[in-house]
Each structure stands twice: as C-alpha cells, then as structure tokens.
C-alpha cells in the first residue's frame, strides 16, 4: 500500500514532517507517493518502542479551506427572510436566485460562499429514506427544483441542488458520481467500488478543485433505517487523499490525485470516516484495509491537542469483548494496542472526543451510530466520543491476556505503563510494577486494603514490587499533591 502526500499548503503536523504538494484541477492533480535491592532492583525501562509521531507538536497555519470546517452552521443561513425561506419550497424557480443572493451577500471569500450554500442545503433538505429503499425517489425527481419542492431527496438531489446554487453564486461546481462506503458498508463483506451508488460535489475555488459531500454532512441512515439529521463539516473541503477513504469517483480525474489510485488500491484503504479527519486525526504509518496478525495489533495515530481516544475490539458481527484495548499517549500522538482472544476476524473500532469542544453531546439512540460515553465526565473530559473508524484484522491465534482498564486521569497525566502490561496478575509472589507518571507526588498499588507505595526513580519513573494475596481487583492509584489525602485511580487490573 502506497503512502499519500498531504495536500498543500501543509507544514509540520503533530510533529511529523509532511511534504507539501498541490491540490489542483483534474488535469493538474495532487502528486502522491506510492522495592530492598533484591526486592526492588535498580529501575530499568521496559517500555515499548516510542510512539510514531510522538514529538512536540508544531504550530501551523490553517489552510484557507480548513478555517471553515468549524462544525457550526453559519448564522446567515438561519437568518434567511421568511418570505424567501417559505417561498423556496413552494416556487423554487422563483425564489432560488433571491435565496442564493441573500446567502452569499457579504461572504468573505469563495470558500465562505461555498460553505454558506453547503450549510443551507444541509440544514434544510431531508434525506428521502423511503424513496431510497423503495426506489421511488426516481419518480419524485432529483433535479434542483424537485429537491426544493419536496424538501427532501437522495444524494443525487443534494449534489444537484448545490451545483445549481453554486452556478447562481458564480462558483464553478460539478456533481461527481461514484462509490461511497456509506449505509450498508460492512468491513468484512466484499465491496464493488466500480458500482456507482453515491454522488457528491467538487467546487473550484482560486483555481483549485475542492471536494465535499453535503449528504453525509447533513445526517445519516441508521441500521434501523431511520434518518438522523446531524449537521457537520467533516466532508467539507476534505483533502482528496482523506476523502478517498470513503469515496471513489467513477471518473478517475475527480480523485484529484496524480497518479490516481486503482480500484484495488481503494479496496486496500482502511475504513476511516470523515469524523476521523474532522477531529484532526491521522495515521502515523499506513494501515491496510485488512491486516494479518498473530494475537495482537498496534496502531500509532497522530492526535491533536484536546482530542482523546477510546477503542474497542469487536467481532465481525459487532459484539464487543472487554479489556482488549489499551491506549497510551505522547505529545501529538497515541498508540492503540489490541488483543484478540481467538483466531479469526476482528474489528478495532476507534472513537474520538474533543475536550471542551462545544460539540453537542449525542448518544447512540440519537445518532443511530455506535458511540461511547463516559459516566461522571467532568472538567474538559469529553462526555461523548464519536465513532471515527474501523480497522480490520485477521488473527492467526488467540490469547488469554487482558489489558488493565484505564481512567481518564491516566491519559490526562500522560502516563505510560511499563510493567506489568497485562492481566491476569500472578498471586503470592513478588510482582514488579513500573510506570512513567509525570507531575504526581506518589504512586501506589492497592488491593483489598493493602498498600504498596512505589518509589520515585529517575525523572518521572515510579517502580516497586507488590505481592498480591488474592485474585481480587488491583488498582494503581496516584497522589497528585503532597498534601492530598485522596488518591486517584489510574489503572484497574480485574
């Protein structure tokens, strides 16, 4: 699987140097590449290799189009005069020009102009779920006037309406048809990317083409076949090599990549949703659509400041198995580790949430998509994590090992577990514990009322030995300040 260069102008992102390349029109496309001395021996570091990309994050200026991926609807879209807002659905041909003129009046630039139109369509057009499943949408029509008169449509109607509105706004825009990994996509089910099943747009701004999918930015269909409206900007001006993880146009030129990827290369791309890139995440190293492993897997991610991750291992049928994932963080990066209890096909499902981001809190019932919540979330800890992607693995064997459960404090302190890495923990013999925990006054192992305080070694390393007397739960706890009487849990071995 070849690596793809990021679209220009890009600088250093999250500590990983990325080469700049161009985003241009189809005939000038983006270039891509393919304890006593005996009981407490001298501390030694047994940590795994450094997390790829885990260096000091480098500040960079946002590209003009990135500044508009805010996740918020433009205020002007909500201030359309009542006469126009009501008339557009009764007499589309009469009111579409006044609507567009009002929306784009005072737009800061063409990116803003396109976002205003994107937002109005996403906010006002409902997805025609019944027509999609019955096929009746064809008789209802998907032209711009049909879509406005019905107030609903399928992807072809969304894309066609946006194309028409762009023309009135003086923006060059095309409707792009192709294959989308949308409703019904299953990780281990064969897919045929040559079969067109979706439509989206490309808009030309300042001489360069930019991609967007208003249908998916407006909401989605759940497995229950219910439509959930949910505005977002995850697919607005998304860079071509990221857009490609879920969209393959019928015409190669609309990949906006040079050389374009083949159908087989597309099949080998992992399932990373728009939310993955919308949160600012990226892969530190390429990952295939399906990876052959032994009984475990590791993936390193680039993670911007303020974003936290959760992960779960599920069967191919989405049945979760607990304590099979472990996440450790470094500045600008995170390592996600997974264990597989038996041979076969497994998903590593990723979730992400932004601290104090103002993102609306949603649960699975509201979104119709898998989600993860935190009970008792406080401070800047995300109360909700969005599903951002699935990675597929074929395990050759299984393991009885299990990871400990981490608390949010583990991540917020930037902790790293050196040993023991896995449970179940042995009983009735000395067991070495070693952790790297910055910024604390104490670290201890706690079980059934028994405390074993670890000693601070070099830097932020804490280590010592504890003898576990039972098979009960074992906690690793920390004292944040010397005067604190309350210790906080960061790890739990069941």
LOVEX-973713 format. One record per residue (C-alpha): residue in three letters; x, y negated, z; residue number from 1. Coordinates in pm, 1 decimal. Example, Ala and Ser with C-alpha at 12.3 -4.5 7.8 and 13.67 -1.06 7.14 Angstrom:
REC   type          x          y          z   seq
REC    ALA     1230.0      450.0      780.0     1
REC    SER     1367.0      106.0      714.0     2
END
This chain:
REC   type          x          y          z   seq
REC    UNK        0.0        0.0        0.0     1
REC    UNK      145.5     -333.4     -101.6     2
REC    UNK      168.9     -643.9      114.6     3
REC    UNK      -13.4     -956.7       10.1     4
REC    UNK      125.7    -1303.6       49.9     5
REC    UNK      -88.7    -1562.8      223.0     6
REC    UNK     -245.2    -1841.0       19.5     7
REC    UNK      -69.9    -2177.8        4.2     8
REC    UNK      -12.1    -2406.7      167.9     9
REC    UNK       79.4    -2179.5      461.5    10
REC    UNK      357.8    -2234.2      712.2    11
REC    UNK      462.2    -2008.7     1001.2    12
REC    UNK      158.8    -1839.5     1152.7    13
REC    UNK      175.5    -1699.3     1505.9    14
REC    UNK      548.3    -1652.8     1494.1    15
REC    UNK      555.0    -1452.7     1172.1    16
REC    UNK      714.3    -1618.9      873.3    17
REC    UNK      485.6    -1612.3      574.1    18
REC    UNK      594.5    -1707.8      225.6    19
REC    UNK      387.5    -1973.3       55.6    20
REC    UNK      216.3    -1904.1     -273.7    21
REC    UNK      -50.3    -2065.4     -485.2    22
REC    UNK     -428.7    -2045.8     -490.4    23
REC    UNK     -540.5    -2140.8     -834.8    24
REC    UNK     -796.1    -2077.9    -1102.2    25
REC    UNK     -830.0    -1728.5    -1250.2    26
REC    UNK     -578.1    -1784.2    -1526.5    27
REC    UNK     -325.3    -1920.4    -1273.4    28
REC    UNK     -376.3    -1690.6     -980.2    29
REC    UNK     -216.5    -1629.8     -641.4    30
REC    UNK      103.3    -1429.6     -655.4    31
REC    UNK      103.8    -1127.1     -424.5    32
REC    UNK      356.6     -862.0     -313.5    33
REC    UNK      324.3     -547.5     -381.3    34
REC    UNK     1134.1      208.9     4642.9    35
REC    UNK     1539.3      388.2     4904.7    36
REC    UNK     1799.0      406.6     4632.9    37
REC    UNK     1679.0      757.6     4558.8    38
REC    UNK     1309.7      698.5     4608.3    39
REC    UNK     1333.9      358.8     4446.9    40
REC    UNK     1609.5      390.2     4187.7    41
REC    UNK     1766.1       96.3     4007.8    42
REC    UNK     1496.8      -55.0     3789.4    43
REC    UNK     1507.1       34.3     3428.2    44
REC    UNK     1287.8      -82.8     3146.8    45
REC    UNK     1095.4      184.9     2968.7    46
REC    UNK      867.6      -43.8     2771.5    47
REC    UNK      771.6       43.5     2415.2    48
REC    UNK      916.6     -148.1     2120.9    49
REC    UNK      838.1     -520.4     2104.5    50
REC    UNK      502.4     -610.3     1958.6    51
REC    UNK      538.8     -709.8     1598.1    52
REC    UNK      480.8    -1080.2     1555.0    53
REC    UNK      509.9    -1140.7     1930.2    54
REC    UNK      715.7    -1456.4     1922.6    55
REC    UNK      639.8    -1812.8     2017.0    56
REC    UNK      350.4    -1931.2     1806.6    57
REC    UNK      440.1    -2204.5     1562.7    58
REC    UNK      208.0    -2500.3     1524.2    59
REC    UNK       92.2    -2559.7     1170.9    60
REC    UNK     -137.6    -2797.0      997.5    61
REC    UNK     -471.9    -2665.5      883.8    62
REC    UNK     -525.4    -2638.3      512.0    63
REC    UNK     -797.0    -2875.3      387.0    64
REC    UNK    -1047.4    -2593.2      347.0    65
REC    UNK     -969.5    -2435.3      687.8    66
REC    UNK    -1078.9    -2752.5      865.6    67
REC    UNK    -1432.9    -2680.3      750.6    68
REC    UNK    -1450.1    -2324.6      888.1    69
REC    UNK    -1591.7    -2456.2     1214.7    70
REC    UNK    -1874.3    -2209.8     1278.5    71
REC    UNK    -2105.4    -2511.2     1312.9    72
REC    UNK    -2376.4    -2640.9     1082.9    73
REC    UNK    -2321.1    -2991.2      952.3    74
REC    UNK    -2553.0    -3238.8     1127.9    75
REC    UNK    -2667.0    -3387.7      798.4    76
REC    UNK    -2818.5    -3053.5      697.8    77
REC    UNK    -3054.8    -3085.6      994.7    78
REC    UNK    -3147.3    -3444.9      909.4    79
REC    UNK    -3298.7    -3399.4      563.2    80
REC    UNK    -3602.6    -3629.1      529.3    81
REC    UNK    -3925.4    -3444.3      596.9    82
REC    UNK    -4069.6    -3522.1      256.0    83
REC    UNK    -3773.6    -3360.3       81.3    84
REC    UNK    -3742.0    -3071.0      325.4    85
REC    UNK    -4106.3    -2975.0      282.1    86
REC    UNK    -4129.4    -3055.9      -87.0    87
REC    UNK    -3828.1    -2844.6     -187.6    88
REC    UNK    -4020.7    -2523.6     -116.8    89
REC    UNK    -4337.1    -2638.7     -298.4    90
REC    UNK    -4189.2    -2809.4     -601.3    91
REC    UNK    -3823.5    -2700.1     -629.6    92
REC    UNK    -3762.7    -2855.6     -969.3    93
REC    UNK    -3878.8    -3197.7     -844.1    94
REC    UNK    -3700.7    -3206.1     -510.6    95
REC    UNK    -3375.8    -3018.7     -566.7    96
REC    UNK    -3192.8    -3322.3     -702.6    97
REC    UNK    -3304.2    -3554.0     -417.9    98
REC    UNK    -3205.8    -3281.1     -170.9    99
REC    UNK    -2857.4    -3243.4     -313.8   100
REC    UNK    -2812.1    -3619.7     -339.1   101
REC    UNK    -2904.4    -3663.8       27.3   102
REC    UNK    -2682.8    -3379.6      146.2   103
REC    UNK    -2365.9    -3489.4      -29.8   104
REC    UNK    -2405.2    -3863.1       25.0   105
REC    UNK    -2107.9    -3975.5      230.1   106
REC    UNK    -1926.1    -3642.7      200.7   107
REC    UNK    -1559.5    -3685.8      297.2   108
REC    UNK    -1425.6    -3474.4       10.3   109
REC    UNK    -1528.8    -3194.6     -222.2   110
REC    UNK    -1465.9    -2929.7       45.4   111
REC    UNK    -1711.9    -3113.4      269.6   112
REC    UNK    -1951.8    -3146.8      -22.4   113
REC    UNK    -1942.7    -2769.7      -80.1   114
REC    UNK    -1983.9    -2695.1      289.9   115
REC    UNK    -2291.1    -2916.3      314.7   116
REC    UNK    -2456.1    -2721.1       33.6   117
REC    UNK    -2335.6    -2389.8      184.0   118
REC    UNK    -2487.5    -2485.6      518.1   119
REC    UNK    -2825.0    -2587.4      379.6   120
REC    UNK    -2865.7    -2264.1      186.6   121
REC    UNK    -2750.4    -2050.1      482.5   122
REC    UNK    -2983.5    -2237.0      716.5   123
REC    UNK    -3294.6    -2240.9      500.3   124
REC    UNK    -3305.4    -1924.8      289.5   125
REC    UNK    -3419.1    -1599.3      448.1   126
REC    UNK    -3290.3    -1266.4      322.1   127
REC    UNK    -3557.8    -1068.1      137.6   128
REC    UNK    -3519.7     -741.2      326.9   129
REC    UNK    -3842.3     -590.0      195.8   130
REC    UNK    -3753.3     -678.8     -160.8   131
REC    UNK    -3402.3     -540.8     -117.5   132
REC    UNK    -3518.3     -197.6       -2.4   133
REC    UNK    -3817.3     -173.1     -236.5   134
REC    UNK    -3655.3     -333.1     -538.5   135
REC    UNK    -3941.7     -584.5     -564.5   136
REC    UNK    -3700.3     -877.3     -549.8   137
REC    UNK    -3658.3     -841.7     -924.7   138
REC    UNK    -4024.4     -921.3     -987.8   139
REC    UNK    -4010.0    -1212.5     -742.7   140
REC    UNK    -3715.8    -1357.8     -931.5   141
REC    UNK    -3375.4    -1472.4     -816.6   142
REC    UNK    -3345.3    -1798.4    -1009.4   143
REC    UNK    -3285.8    -2113.1     -806.0   144
REC    UNK    -3649.1    -2222.8     -826.9   145
REC    UNK    -3774.7    -1872.1     -739.5   146
REC    UNK    -3545.6    -1861.2     -435.6   147
REC    UNK    -3660.5    -2203.1     -316.5   148
REC    UNK    -4028.8    -2139.5     -383.9   149
REC    UNK    -4014.5    -1806.0     -197.5   150
REC    UNK    -3783.8    -1934.9       74.0   151
REC    UNK    -3607.0    -1601.3       52.2   152
REC    UNK    -3401.6    -1389.4     -182.4   153
REC    UNK    -3122.7    -1136.8     -204.8   154
REC    UNK    -2754.4    -1213.7     -263.9   155
REC    UNK    -2811.0    -1297.7     -630.9   156
REC    UNK    -3059.9    -1566.2     -532.0   157
REC    UNK    -2832.3    -1715.5     -266.0   158
REC    UNK    -2540.5    -1731.6     -509.4   159
REC    UNK    -2753.7    -1863.3     -794.6   160
REC    UNK    -2906.8    -2138.7     -582.1   161
REC    UNK    -2567.7    -2252.5     -458.0   162
REC    UNK    -2432.5    -2252.3     -812.6   163
REC    UNK    -2721.9    -2471.6     -929.0   164
REC    UNK    -2685.4    -2714.3     -637.6   165
REC    UNK    -2311.6    -2741.9     -699.4   166
REC    UNK    -2379.4    -2838.4    -1059.0   167
REC    UNK    -2604.0    -3121.2     -943.0   168
REC    UNK    -2334.6    -3228.9     -695.3   169
REC    UNK    -2066.6    -3242.4     -962.2   170
REC    UNK    -1883.9    -2930.5     -844.3   171
REC    UNK    -1774.3    -2656.4    -1081.8   172
REC    UNK    -1908.3    -2328.9     -947.2   173
REC    UNK    -1973.0    -1975.5    -1071.3   174
REC    UNK    -2168.4    -1680.0     -943.6   175
REC    UNK    -1943.4    -1376.4     -902.4   176
REC    UNK    -2078.8    -1021.4     -916.4   177
REC    UNK    -1906.5     -714.9     -779.1   178
REC    UNK    -1884.1     -462.3     -497.8   179
REC    UNK    -1931.9     -558.7     -131.9   180
REC    UNK    -1866.6     -349.8      178.8   181
REC    UNK    -2193.2     -462.8      331.6   182
REC    UNK    -2508.3     -287.5      451.1   183
REC    UNK    -2471.9       89.0      430.8   184
REC    UNK    -2092.1       90.1      416.8   185
REC    UNK    -1954.9      385.3      613.1   186
REC    UNK    -1588.5      430.1      689.4   187
REC    UNK    -1558.0      799.3      600.0   188
REC    UNK    -1812.2      801.9      320.3   189
REC    UNK    -1678.5      788.7      -37.0   190
REC    UNK    -1732.7      449.1     -197.0   191
REC    UNK    -1754.1      349.1     -560.7   192
REC    UNK    -1616.7       -6.0     -593.0   193
REC    UNK    -1687.5       -0.2     -966.3   194
REC    UNK    -2060.3      -16.3     -891.8   195
REC    UNK    -2175.8     -374.6     -855.9   196
REC    UNK    -2400.6     -423.7     -553.4   197
REC    UNK    -2341.0     -782.2     -443.4   198
REC    UNK    -2298.0    -1142.9     -555.7   199
REC    UNK    -2108.2    -1439.8     -412.9   200
REC    UNK    -1953.7    -1765.8     -537.2   201
REC    UNK    -1632.8    -1929.3     -645.9   202
REC    UNK    -1613.9    -2308.9     -641.8   203
REC    UNK    -1341.3    -2517.9     -799.7   204
REC    UNK    -1202.3    -2797.5     -583.0   205
REC    UNK     -897.2    -3010.0     -658.6   206
REC    UNK     -805.5    -2779.1     -943.9   207
REC    UNK     -815.2    -2458.1     -739.0   208
REC    UNK    -1082.3    -2192.6     -703.5   209
REC    UNK    -1213.4    -2100.4     -358.3   210
REC    UNK    -1436.4    -1807.1     -260.9   211
REC    UNK    -1740.0    -1796.5      -34.5   212
REC    UNK    -2026.8    -1561.7       49.7   213
REC    UNK    -2328.4    -1756.8      173.1   214
REC    UNK    -2545.2    -1444.6      200.9   215
REC    UNK    -2315.2    -1295.1      465.7   216
REC    UNK    -2261.8    -1632.7      631.7   217
REC    UNK    -2640.7    -1664.3      673.1   218
REC    UNK    -2706.6    -1335.1      855.2   219
REC    UNK    -2715.1     -959.4      810.0   220
REC    UNK    -2930.9     -649.1      798.5   221
REC    UNK    -2904.5     -414.2     1095.3   222
REC    UNK    -2919.7      -35.8     1070.2   223
REC    UNK    -3283.4      -74.3     1183.6   224
REC    UNK    -3342.9     -260.3      855.2   225
REC    UNK    -3424.5     -578.2     1046.1   226
REC    UNK    -3272.6     -904.5      931.6   227
REC    UNK    -3091.1    -1119.6     1185.1   228
REC    UNK    -3025.9    -1478.9     1091.7   229
REC    UNK    -2687.2    -1587.3     1215.0   230
REC    UNK    -2501.2    -1884.1     1073.5   231
REC    UNK    -2124.7    -1866.2     1045.2   232
REC    UNK    -1838.2    -1981.8      826.8   233
REC    UNK    -1628.9    -1664.4      825.1   234
REC    UNK    -1660.6    -1627.4      447.2   235
REC    UNK    -1639.2    -1998.4      362.6   236
REC    UNK    -1323.5    -2070.7      161.2   237
REC    UNK    -1175.8    -1743.0      285.8   238
REC    UNK     -837.0    -1678.9      126.0   239
REC    UNK     -850.4    -1432.0     -165.5   240
REC    UNK     -629.8    -1161.6      -10.8   241
REC    UNK     -851.4    -1164.5      301.3   242
REC    UNK    -1177.3    -1185.8      107.9   243
REC    UNK    -1062.9     -876.6      -81.3   244
REC    UNK    -1100.1     -653.6      226.2   245
REC    UNK    -1477.5     -659.7      173.8   246
REC    UNK    -1532.7     -789.6     -181.6   247
REC    UNK    -1412.4     -656.0     -515.5   248
REC    UNK    -1536.6     -857.8     -815.9   249
REC    UNK    -1629.7     -681.6    -1137.2   250
REC    UNK    -1409.7     -922.3    -1330.4   251
REC    UNK    -1052.8     -897.8    -1205.5   252
REC    UNK     -985.3    -1267.3    -1259.7   253
REC    UNK    -1216.9    -1356.6     -971.7   254
REC    UNK     -992.0    -1178.7     -725.3   255
REC    UNK     -778.0    -1493.0     -765.1   256
REC    UNK     -470.8    -1273.2     -717.1   257
REC    UNK     -183.5    -1201.2     -952.1   258
REC    UNK     -146.6     -927.8    -1033.4   259
REC    UNK     -499.3     -820.5     -941.0   260
REC    UNK     -542.2     -512.7     -725.5   261
REC    UNK     -669.7     -190.5     -875.3   262
REC    UNK     -980.8       -6.9     -762.4   263
REC    UNK     -761.5      248.2     -583.8   264
REC    UNK     -569.9      -26.6     -406.0   265
REC    UNK     -900.3     -176.2     -292.1   266
REC    UNK    -1011.8      161.8     -157.4   267
REC    UNK     -690.6      174.0       46.5   268
REC    UNK     -758.5     -158.3      220.2   269
REC    UNK     -878.2     -131.9      582.8   270
REC    UNK    -1225.9     -246.2      677.1   271
REC    UNK    -1160.2     -591.7      821.9   272
REC    UNK    -1469.8     -807.7      837.7   273
REC    UNK    -1495.9    -1181.2      786.8   274
REC    UNK    -1515.9    -1220.7     1165.3   275
REC    UNK    -1166.0    -1072.6     1191.7   276
REC    UNK    -1017.2    -1350.6      986.5   277
REC    UNK    -1266.3    -1604.8     1121.6   278
REC    UNK    -1115.1    -1550.5     1467.4   279
REC    UNK     -771.6    -1616.4     1322.3   280
REC    UNK     -661.0    -1253.7     1348.2   281
REC    UNK     -430.6    -1079.8     1105.6   282
REC    UNK     -234.9     -758.6     1074.6   283
REC    UNK      132.1     -779.4     1174.8   284
REC    UNK      203.1     -491.5      936.5   285
REC    UNK       -5.0     -335.3      656.9   286
REC    UNK     -257.9      -70.2      757.3   287
REC    UNK     -417.6      174.1      516.1   288
REC    UNK     -786.8      248.3      488.3   289
REC    UNK     -718.2      593.1      640.2   290
REC    UNK     -404.1      674.3      839.3   291
REC    UNK     -281.8     1026.2      913.5   292
REC    UNK     -156.5     1052.7     1275.4   293
REC    UNK      -76.6     1308.3     1545.4   294
REC    UNK     -280.9     1246.3     1861.0   295
REC    UNK     -237.7      868.5     1887.3   296
REC    UNK     -207.0      547.2     1689.7   297
REC    UNK      -70.5      197.0     1739.1   298
REC    UNK     -154.2     -120.4     1551.3   299
REC    UNK        0.5     -463.6     1603.8   300
REC    UNK     -207.9     -773.6     1542.1   301
REC    UNK     -136.9    -1144.8     1516.7   302
REC    UNK     -368.5    -1317.3     1764.9   303
REC    UNK     -407.2    -1693.9     1802.6   304
REC    UNK     -411.8    -1860.1     2142.4   305
REC    UNK     -750.8    -1842.6     2311.6   306
REC    UNK     -865.7    -1521.7     2141.7   307
REC    UNK     -898.4    -1197.5     2337.8   308
REC    UNK     -945.9     -843.6     2210.0   309
REC    UNK    -1133.9     -532.9     2307.3   310
REC    UNK    -1115.4     -194.6     2137.2   311
REC    UNK    -1288.2      141.2     2147.4   312
REC    UNK    -1235.1      480.3     1991.8   313
REC    UNK    -1542.8      637.3     1841.8   314
REC    UNK    -1618.8      947.2     1645.7   315
REC    UNK    -1703.5      919.4     1280.3   316
REC    UNK    -2068.4      906.6     1395.0   317
REC    UNK    -2000.2      604.8     1623.8   318
REC    UNK    -2004.2      795.9     1955.3   319
REC    UNK    -1766.8      619.2     2195.8   320
REC    UNK    -1516.3      808.2     2412.9   321
REC    UNK    -1390.8      606.9     2713.0   322
REC    UNK    -1033.9      529.8     2822.9   323
REC    UNK     -881.3      597.8     2484.6   324
REC    UNK     -757.0      246.1     2407.3   325
REC    UNK     -504.9       12.7     2568.7   326
REC    UNK     -421.7     -344.3     2468.9   327
REC    UNK     -110.6     -538.5     2561.4   328
REC    UNK      -40.6     -894.6     2456.2   329
REC    UNK      255.3    -1114.4     2377.8   330
REC    UNK      260.3    -1475.4     2268.1   331
REC    UNK       70.6    -1485.0     1942.9   332
REC    UNK       32.8    -1108.2     1915.7   333
REC    UNK     -126.7     -796.7     2062.2   334
REC    UNK      -64.9     -423.7     2044.8   335
REC    UNK     -366.3     -193.1     2035.9   336
REC    UNK     -295.5      169.8     2122.8   337
REC    UNK     -540.5      453.6     2075.2   338
REC    UNK     -553.9      819.0     2182.7   339
REC    UNK     -755.9     1088.8     2010.6   340
REC    UNK     -898.9     1372.5     2223.4   341
REC    UNK     -908.9     1627.0     1944.6   342
REC    UNK     -818.1     1671.5     1583.4   343
REC    UNK    -1045.6     1512.6     1326.2   344
REC    UNK    -1170.4     1177.2     1203.0   345
REC    UNK    -1176.8      879.8     1442.4   346
REC    UNK    -1252.4      509.4     1428.4   347
REC    UNK    -1062.2      241.7     1613.8   348
REC    UNK    -1322.9      -31.3     1645.6   349
REC    UNK    -1198.0     -383.0     1718.9   350
REC    UNK    -1380.4     -668.1     1892.5   351
REC    UNK    -1269.9    -1026.7     1946.2   352
REC    UNK    -1392.3    -1318.6     2155.1   353
REC    UNK    -1275.6    -1675.9     2188.3   354
REC    UNK    -1215.8    -1829.0     2531.7   355
REC    UNK    -1438.9    -2126.4     2598.0   356
REC    UNK    -1504.6    -2146.2     2227.7   357
REC    UNK    -1863.1    -2256.3     2249.2   358
REC    UNK    -1955.6    -1961.5     2028.8   359
REC    UNK    -2311.8    -1863.0     2100.9   360
REC    UNK    -2346.6    -1559.5     2322.0   361
REC    UNK    -2508.9    -1270.7     2139.9   362
REC    UNK    -2570.7     -909.0     2224.6   363
REC    UNK    -2623.4     -612.0     2000.4   364
REC    UNK    -3000.2     -642.5     2018.2   365
REC    UNK    -2974.5     -997.5     1888.4   366
REC    UNK    -2716.9     -932.0     1617.7   367
REC    UNK    -2800.9     -578.5     1515.1   368
REC    UNK    -2426.5     -515.2     1506.0   369
REC    UNK    -2207.9     -334.9     1759.2   370
REC    UNK    -2086.2     -574.0     2026.5   371
REC    UNK    -1908.1     -569.5     2360.5   372
REC    UNK    -1989.1     -771.3     2670.9   373
REC    UNK    -1812.0     -840.1     2998.7   374
REC    UNK    -2010.2     -835.8     3321.6   375
REC    UNK    -1929.8    -1119.7     3553.9   376
REC    UNK    -1736.0    -1309.9     3292.7   377
REC    UNK    -1605.9    -1630.4     3440.3   378
REC    UNK    -1392.4    -1925.4     3350.0   379
REC    UNK    -1266.0    -1904.6     2994.0   380
REC    UNK    -1317.5    -1529.7     2961.8   381
REC    UNK    -1539.9    -1458.9     2659.0   382
REC    UNK    -1882.4    -1333.8     2761.6   383
REC    UNK    -1929.6    -1174.3     2421.5   384
REC    UNK    -1699.3    -1008.6     2173.9   385
REC    UNK    -1786.5     -981.8     1804.8   386
REC    UNK    -1721.6     -666.2     1606.7   387
REC    UNK    -1441.4     -763.0     1369.2   388
REC    UNK    -1325.4     -442.1     1204.4   389
REC    UNK    -1283.3      -64.8     1198.3   390
REC    UNK     -962.2      127.2     1133.1   391
REC    UNK     -986.0      490.2     1025.8   392
REC    UNK     -759.3      771.6     1145.2   393
REC    UNK     -728.0     1141.6     1076.5   394
REC    UNK     -577.5     1305.8     1386.4   395
REC    UNK     -386.9     1629.9     1339.7   396
REC    UNK     -420.9     1721.5     1709.1   397
REC    UNK     -581.7     1604.0     2031.4   398
REC    UNK     -460.7     1502.3     2377.7   399
REC    UNK     -591.1     1514.8     2736.6   400
REC    UNK     -412.3     1191.2     2823.6   401
REC    UNK     -616.1      885.5     2909.0   402
REC    UNK     -525.9      519.3     2939.6   403
REC    UNK     -599.3      320.6     3256.7   404
REC    UNK     -874.6       62.0     3247.9   405
REC    UNK     -751.9     -296.2     3239.6   406
REC    UNK     -923.7     -602.6     3382.7   407
REC    UNK     -930.4     -943.1     3220.6   408
REC    UNK     -666.0    -1055.5     3472.4   409
REC    UNK     -420.7     -805.3     3322.7   410
REC    UNK     -442.1     -979.1     2988.0   411
REC    UNK     -458.6    -1335.1     3118.8   412
REC    UNK     -135.5    -1282.2     3317.3   413
REC    UNK       39.2    -1142.7     3012.2   414
REC    UNK      106.0     -815.2     3193.9   415
REC    UNK      276.7     -509.8     3047.4   416
REC    UNK      252.8     -159.1     3188.0   417
REC    UNK      585.3       23.0     3166.9   418
REC    UNK      505.7      336.9     3365.0   419
REC    UNK      304.4      543.4     3414.4   420
REC    UNK      148.6      488.7     3078.7   421
REC    UNK     -124.6      749.4     3100.4   422
REC    UNK     -352.4      943.3     3335.3   423
REC    UNK     -441.7     1173.4     3488.3   424
REC    UNK     -178.8     1091.6     3752.1   425
REC    UNK        0.8     1375.1     3936.5   426
REC    UNK      -62.2     1425.9     4309.1   427
REC    UNK      156.2     1499.6     4615.3   428
REC    UNK      486.2     1389.6     4460.6   429
REC    UNK      661.0     1054.1     4419.8   430
REC    UNK      543.3      871.5     4111.3   431
REC    UNK      724.1      569.6     3971.8   432
REC    UNK      525.6      256.4     3888.7   433
REC    UNK      677.9      -26.2     3687.6   434
REC    UNK      506.7     -330.4     3545.0   435
REC    UNK      604.0     -662.0     3398.1   436
REC    UNK      368.6     -916.9     3558.3   437
REC    UNK      461.0    -1284.8     3527.2   438
REC    UNK      353.0    -1552.1     3772.6   439
REC    UNK      241.7    -1342.0     4072.6   440
REC    UNK      361.8    -1317.0     4434.0   441
REC    UNK      303.3     -946.9     4479.3   442
REC    UNK      208.0     -622.5     4307.9   443
REC    UNK       84.1     -309.8     4486.3   444
REC    UNK      -59.9       35.7     4424.3   445
REC    UNK     -379.2      108.0     4619.1   446
REC    UNK     -563.2      437.5     4675.6   447
REC    UNK     -811.1      534.3     4948.0   448
REC    UNK     -695.0      256.3     5180.4   449
REC    UNK     -323.3      330.0     5133.0   450
REC    UNK      -98.7       51.6     5003.9   451
REC    UNK      236.3       79.4     4834.8   452
REC    UNK      385.8     -259.2     4758.1   453
REC    UNK      615.7     -274.4     4460.0   454
REC    UNK      944.0     -463.4     4479.4   455
REC    UNK     1027.3     -752.9     4251.2   456
REC    UNK     1331.3     -675.4     4043.8   457
REC    UNK     1489.6     -884.0     3770.5   458
REC    UNK     1268.6    -1154.5     3630.0   459
REC    UNK      904.8    -1054.5     3632.3   460
REC    UNK      960.7     -679.8     3667.6   461
REC    UNK      794.2     -506.8     3963.3   462
REC    UNK      866.6     -140.3     4043.7   463
REC    UNK      849.6      125.1     4315.3   464
REC    UNK      722.4      473.4     4389.6   465
REC    UNK      396.1      588.4     4540.1   466
REC    UNK      278.6      934.0     4642.2   467
REC    UNK      -84.6      991.4     4558.4   468
REC    UNK     -270.1     1201.9     4817.9   469
REC    UNK     -588.4     1270.6     4626.7   470
REC    UNK     -739.7     1274.1     4280.9   471
REC    UNK     -935.9      956.3     4354.0   472
REC    UNK     -908.8      634.7     4162.2   473
REC    UNK     -582.8      442.0     4179.2   474
REC    UNK     -571.0       64.0     4146.4   475
REC    UNK     -283.1     -165.1     4069.1   476
REC    UNK     -350.3     -499.6     4236.3   477
REC    UNK     -174.8     -836.7     4238.4   478
REC    UNK     -138.5    -1126.3     4480.8   479
REC    UNK     -148.6    -1447.0     4283.2   480
REC    UNK      -15.9    -1682.3     4554.8   481
REC    UNK      183.7    -1601.8     4875.5   482
REC    UNK      -95.1    -1734.2     5098.3   483
REC    UNK     -367.6    -1534.8     4922.6   484
REC    UNK     -526.9    -1266.0     5138.5   485
REC    UNK     -734.6    -1138.9     4849.7   486
REC    UNK     -555.6     -918.4     4597.9   487
REC    UNK     -698.3     -881.5     4249.0   488
REC    UNK     -716.9     -560.5     4049.7   489
REC    UNK     -546.7     -548.7     3709.3   490
REC    UNK     -540.9     -171.1     3638.3   491
REC    UNK     -752.1      128.2     3729.5   492
REC    UNK     -650.0      493.1     3682.1   493
REC    UNK     -954.9      718.2     3715.9   494
END
